[in-house]
Amino acid sequence: MSNTSTLSTVNSVKSIEAVNDFVIKFANVNGTGSASANNMFAKAIFRMGIPVTPKNIFPSNIQGLPTWYEVRVSEKGYTGRREGTDFMVSVNPQSMKADIDEVSPGGYFFYDNTKPLNKRVMRDDITFVGVPLTEMCLREYTDPRQRQLFKNVIYIGALAALLDIEFEVLTQMIADQFKGKEKLIAPNVHALELGYQYAKEHYACPCTIRVERRDLVGDRILMDGNDACGLGAVYAGATVAGWYPITPSTSVVDAYAKYAKRLRICPGTGRKKYAIVQAEDELAAIGMVIGANWNGARSFTATSGPGVSLMSEFLGLAYFAEIPTVLIDVQRSGPSTGMPTRTQQSDVLSAAYASHGDTKQVLLFPSTPKECFDLTADSFDIAERLQTPVIMLTDLDLGMNDHMSEPLEWDDSRAYDRGKVFNEQDLEEMTERFGRYLDVDGDGIPFRTYPGTHPTKGSFFTRGTSRDEYAVYTEKSEEYVDNMERLLRKWETAKSVVPAPIVYQEENKSKCGAIFYGTSDASALEALDILREEGIEIDALRVRAFPFNDTVDQFIEDHDTVFVIEQNRDAQLRTLLINEIECNPAKLTPVLSYGGMAITADDIAKNIRKFHPDSKVVPLKTKRVEEKA
């Protein structure tokens, strides 16, 4: 007999009451096939028209360690991560004690009660919901792998009853998932029914946390950023990807390969019109990309922080030789190996100044899958227009988790911006000497040619050494200085080429502002809503690119205090703002989160309250300050 919780036990706790506003977390073991079931859960609620934000929290090993899958359900449409867990689904004995401790008072703890739960770990302020998952699987299935996989589906069925998820939505999702493999549909639906019926028979369903169908999603989609980047590269006209696999960027090239296989095939012949080369290391990968771009192809690579470190030498070459290059950096926790499967915004400075010497690299900061798609496509145009590397900084949270996003769009009449390129006729008609590094327009951007364009004019070899305006090697100081100053003119031009920041500002400007970027966006905006309800008004600006244009400078100038919200220890964006805008450092107050989990609105609001002049909260002394005193 299983240790089944009774209805009286469930009803004896003062439970959280919530409709379409809660956080549910699944505690599983890596490698057990739970990700597919958990993903189905999140998408079922999304199909009911309710905004969701799922996050997969997994270890850096292959199998055997704890893994979690967190889903925020928010009728208000907040998509940032929220602190607190209202409903915990625990099927992992390794983490059960910690999972129980994490549940908010009044919340629910769902577990496999085939064996009795240790009473020493139980709490009297949460509701325990037991379902004998192992016992049911042993009874229903003989194959060990089926027992493991269908256990996940059974608990989704039970949750459907407990949370009032429409059962038909789940069965339709199974039918969609196994289209063409119809023999798998019935067993999965049966597993759903097992869990659903058990919950209905043993508990009052739905419980006090539940969902109701809404129409709040519209035409938005669920998509991860890496997939959007891969598709954006295809639409941008990329034909070459040189790469070396590294978490969490590998799926960018995987996605590019998937979409290129369908969309970049020569009609009639079926020949591939793309090349994907896995290099022996990151340095070789970026070298291939630079070579392909120099030769006229559109080429890119994807990596993470350790790869950027290794690629820095070649990034300096591309900057100085002025070769278009696109790099997608999906940031993770560092330094060194760090936490490969945790998120951070920790490559800002290393990417901005990648390589030695006086080097500045163009950076783009997307915050949604749609921006991953759009800015990936834009990055190729920007790189070729400016003849320089463009590094797009996403992160693990955006890259590997599904996010609710506006649908992707593409204008079929859009023409690629190849920048200042002389063709054969241009060179043939030229009477003066072609100067590869001549600034003929005053914008710092010279003209270039593709190798082989003309038999005697234009084509050239270049090196990462100093040269004059005609690409001739030189060590003359004045010629070197002229070249470096021209690169600065190009940098000024870049300010009007890169995406402008987005300003969220009330008609009556506040004396305080907030600056953020990338995946800090959703939580930052929610935090400002929380503070606004407390009477604290803060204007906001989201940076989308480096170099910063005058809007960023003016925003800082217009406010007495500016909170710079970012996910790293050393306030890297703040440092970049101080370096490049030369603003008063005292104006910029860092709001930081760097534990490897996505930043939350609660954390942002708490830190802003400490320093906001209108806050009633007395600033708390840190442990470090107390010890020093």
Secondary structure, DSSP 8 states (H G I E B T S, - for coil): ------HHHHHTS----EESEEEEEEEEETTSSHHHHHHHHHHHHHHTT--EEEEEE--SSSSSSEEEEEEEEETT---SB-SSEEEEEE--GGGHHHHHHHEEEEEEEEEE-SS---GGG--SSSEEEEE-HHHHHHHH--SHHHHHHHHHHHHHHHHHHHHT--HHHHHHHHHHHTTT-GGGHHHHHHHHHHHHHHHHHHS-SS-SEE-------TT-EEEEHHHHHHHHHHHTT--EEEE---TTTHHHHHHHHHHHHHHSB-TTT--B--EEEE-SSHHHHHHHHHHHHHTT--EEEEE-HHHHHHHHHHHHHHHHHT--EEEEEEE-B-STT-BTTS-----HHHHHT-SSSS---EEE---SHHHHHHHHHHHHHHHHHHTSEEEEEEEHHHHHSEEEE------TT------SB--HHHHHH--S---TT--SSSSS---B--TTSSSSSS-----SS-B-TTS-B---HHHHHHHHHHHHHHHHHHTTTS---EEE--SS--SEEEEEETTHHHHHHHHHHHHHHTT---EEEEE-EES--HHHHHHHHT-SEEEEEESSSS-HHHHHHHHHH---GGGEEEEE--SSS--BHHHHHHHHHHH-TT--S-----HHHHHH-
